[in-house]
Amino acid sequence: MIVEQAGKSRACEPEYRRGAGVNGYVGATPGDQTMPVQRFQFIRPLVAVAMVAASTIYAIAQQPPSPSRVRGTIEAVDGDTLAVKSRSGDDVKLHMTDDIRVVGISKIALSDIKVGSFVGTTTVPGPDGVQNAVEVHVFPEAMRGTGEGSRPYDLRPNSSMTNATVAESVVGNDGHTLLVKFKDGEKKVLVSPETPVVTYVPADKSDLKAGAKVIAFMKKLPDGSFETNRVSVGRDGLTPPM
């Protein structure tokens, strides 16, 4: 999660009006030798402020982004606190909100992807403009339209997430080539036989147990702690692939 703040500095300008005199300063006279000193003293604080603002913005830009989700394994559940060991080895504690939503992730077959299915897929660029699927998740009908569109994603370098409707499905030697369409465009996606294919199933907080594989969406609070209001949990030992 990255928070950027940009401030606007208002330039202070000399007052320009009738009778203001040379350089727009009241009372200035031609050949007045004090003017360069006055102008320098006026500008110097603005330069200092600009330098401080620029260095602050640069420092913020260099800070690593706070993650918006954590993927890992639940190590413990203590009341409303989840202790998660992330896939990168970090220990993360998450406070579960009162309105937390828990959904299950269950494995299905590649053949369960039908024309007309509303799917989400993480892809990376492949040859000939075709996107290679890292995973595909099929949304239940009640979730049709969720997050429709295509956007950068953080699962792998150069990966994107596309939620769209399957318009065509062509079976080939390398798997299925899907043409998926969303409101702003379309993509061709190659789904190999080894690509994980999953769907969402009902779940609740009782499914959040030590050893379960999860993806938790999290928010950093002002005190530096994290809370989550949405967790996807793998069923039957499944690691959610998205």
Helices and strands as residue ranges (DSSP letters): G 22-24, H 35-62, E 69-78, E 81-86, E 91-107, G 110-112, E 118-125, G 127-129, E 131-138, G 141-143, E 149-152, E 160-172, E 175-182, E 185-191, E 197-202, G 205-207, E 213-220, E 226-234
